Each structure stands twice: as C-alpha cells, then as structure tokens.
Amino acid sequence: MKRRRKEQVYRPDRFEYLQALLTEYCDSEVAHAKQEIVANLANFAYNPVNHEHLQKLNVVDLFLDLTDDEDLILRRMGVMGLVNLAVNAQHRDHISEKLDLILPLLQSRDNETLISTLTLLYYLHNEGVTDNDLRKTLQQLHSESECKRTSNLLILLLRNSTTYSSKTSVS
C-alpha cells in the first residue's frame, strides 16, 4: 500500500496568529464573535510563551478597556485575561497603574467577574493591600458575601493586608 505524503499546511507563527485574532476582533461587529475572540485571547494569555507577543499587540490595553464594557461576557473575559497576564512582571506593573479601571468591578453582581477581579487584586497585592479604602471595601464585601469562593479570596486578601500591616508596624 502506498503511503500518501501529507501536504504541508502553512501555519502562521504565534505572533501572526494573535495579530490576526486581534484584527478580527477589531473588524467584527457581531457580539458573539467578539466574545469568542476575547475568550481565545484570554486563554492565550495563560501561556507565558505568548506574553511577549500579547505585549507587542497591546492586548493588555484591550483587556483593560473591556473592564467597563456594557457586554458582561466581554467584561468578564477581559478581567480573566488580565488575571492570566498578571503573572508577568511587566504586565502586572502596567495593570497596577490602571487600578481605577479595575476597582469598580468589585461592585459586580456577576460572581465570575468578581472572583476574577479579586484574583487579580491578589496577584497585584501579594504583599498585602495597604490602601485603607480598598481594605474597607474588601471587608464590606466579605461581610456581605454569600459565595464561598468569593469569601475565601477575600479572606486571603485581608489576611495578606493584616500580615503586611503587622510587618510594617513592628519595625
């Protein structure tokens, strides 16, 4: 039996593929298509191999812009993408500079958006939350929380801020 040779199929490199996804997002007017593309970009942000490409394409700014989008799914996927990028120091620094875009999401009624926002804050404040207003907001959320996952994240954030506060006051 004769074996057929597989034809070589052109596969774009990662950067080209991510760039094509971003272009498709910008060109699309269909909400579902935009949601799917942002979900794909957020998933690609999970892999550190893609971080440099995503940085060149300013995808972190897209995710930041989506934090106040009217579309709940785009907003949720944008925050999830930020969480995935926050493990990278450069992205984390850039995201930290834009906290004013992220903090309003603490008022979200959508559990997944809230959980992602709290996870992002945990990555950004791994030494503890030092801002008193933010700590009060987190304490308020904790007292009102009915979701175990949300409550656990809030405990971690508040525990870190307590640990951080005790470190700074001991010196």
GURO-977489 format. One record per residue (C-alpha): residue in one letter; z, y negated, x. Coordinates in pm, whole numbers, padded with zeros to 5 digits, always signed. Each point is the difference from the previous one (the first is absolute). Layout:
! residues N
AZYX
...
//
This chain:
! residues 171
M+00000+00000+00000
K-00099-00336+00131
R+00270-00263+00029
R-00086-00341-00124
R+00080-00288+00215
K+00225-00247-00164
E-00159-00337-00012
Q+00189-00272+00173
V+00138-00238-00252
Y+00071-00353+00112
R+00367-00081-00037
P+00096-00360+00053
D+00286-00064+00237
R+00338-00095-00143
F-00049-00373+00037
E-00339+00007-00172
Y+00137+00214-00281
L+00303-00226-00056
Q-00225-00304+00017
A-00228+00153-00262
L+00301+00068-00223
L+00115-00360+00033
T-00350-00129-00075
E-00019+00225-00304
Y+00335-00138-00120
C-00120-00359+00041
D-00330+00071-00177
S+00147+00198-00287
E+00080-00153-00336
V+00122+00323-00157
A+00381+00017-00014
H+00019+00378+00033
A-00229-00003+00305
K+00210-00271+00165
Q+00317+00201-00068
E-00152+00312+00153
I-00119-00188+00308
V+00338-00164+00059
A+00170+00338-00044
N-00235+00141+00265
L+00072-00290+00236
A+00375+00047-00053
N-00040+00369+00083
F-00196-00083+00316
A+00281-00238+00095
Y+00230+00303+00016
N-00174+00121+00316
P+00082-00211+00308
V-00343+00089+00142
N-00143-00240-00260
H+00240-00291+00059
E-00212-00177+00260
H-00308+00021-00224
L+00194-00121-00302
Q+00134-00288+00207
K-00352-00105+00104
L-00104+00010-00365
N+00305-00203-00113
V+00093+00268-00253
V+00367-00101+00030
D-00099-00337-00150
L-00179+00177-00284
F+00316+00200-00072
L+00208-00320+00017
D-00240-00176-00240
L+00035+00287-00246
T+00378-00048-00027
D-00055-00254-00277
D-00308+00152-00160
E+00004+00032-00378
D-00107+00364+00027
L+00317+00209+00034
I-00178+00284+00179
L-00156-00233+00258
R+00339-00163+00053
R+00167+00342+00041
M-00269+00129+00239
G+00015-00322+00201
V+00373+00040+00059
M-00045+00368+00086
G-00260-00102+00256
L+00243-00252+00148
V+00265+00272+00026
N-00244+00220+00189
L-00094-00281+00238
A+00360-00115+00058
V+00057+00276+00255
N-00231-00195+00234
A+00186-00285+00176
Q-00289-00249-00024
H-00047+00063-00370
R+00375-00006-00058
D+00025-00343+00166
H-00287-00134-00209
I+00146+00141-00321
S+00344-00145+00087
E-00157-00346+00016
K-00118+00043-00362
L+00327+00109-00165
D-00048-00271-00262
L-00288+00211-00137
I+00203+00321-00001
L+00341-00105-00133
P-00121-00076-00355
L-00085+00371-00028
L+00374+00072-00009
Q-00023-00112-00362
S-00265+00259-00083
R+00061+00219-00303
D-00223+00266+00154
N+00222+00248+00187
E-00267+00102+00251
T-00071-00362+00094
L+00373-00070+00031
I+00061+00312+00209
S-00288-00089+00232
T+00128-00356+00031
L+00348+00124+00089
T-00147+00246+00252
L-00198-00285+00155
L+00315-00212+00023
Y+00175+00291+00167
Y-00272+00016+00266
L+00008-00377+00047
H+00380-00021+00015
N+00094+00312+00192
E+00284-00194+00164
G+00126-00110-00339
V-00065-00271-00254
T+00157-00317+00135
D-00119-00244-00267
N+00288-00053-00245
D-00229-00080-00293
L-00198+00320+00054
R+00323+00200+00034
K+00122-00142-00332
T-00331+00089-00164
L+00026+00355+00137
Q+00359+00031-00122
Q-00104-00120-00344
L-00285+00250-00008
H+00240+00276+00103
S+00243-00083-00280
E-00285+00012-00254
S-00188+00298+00143
E-00039+00309-00216
C-00244+00174+00233
K+00160+00224+00263
R-00279-00059+00255
T+00030-00376-00038
S+00378+00019+00020
N-00012+00209+00318
L-00238-00244+00171
L+00220-00291-00100
I+00306+00176+00141
L-00185+00048+00331
L-00105-00365+00010
L+00348-00122-00086
R+00166+00246+00238
N-00223-00126+00278
S+00089-00359-00081
T+00370+00088-00001
T-00039+00178+00334
Y-00194-00293+00140
S+00256-00252-00128
S+00288+00193+00157
K-00189+00019+00333
T-00052-00372+00009
S+00353-00093-00106
V+00172+00228+00253
S-00134-00180+00307
//
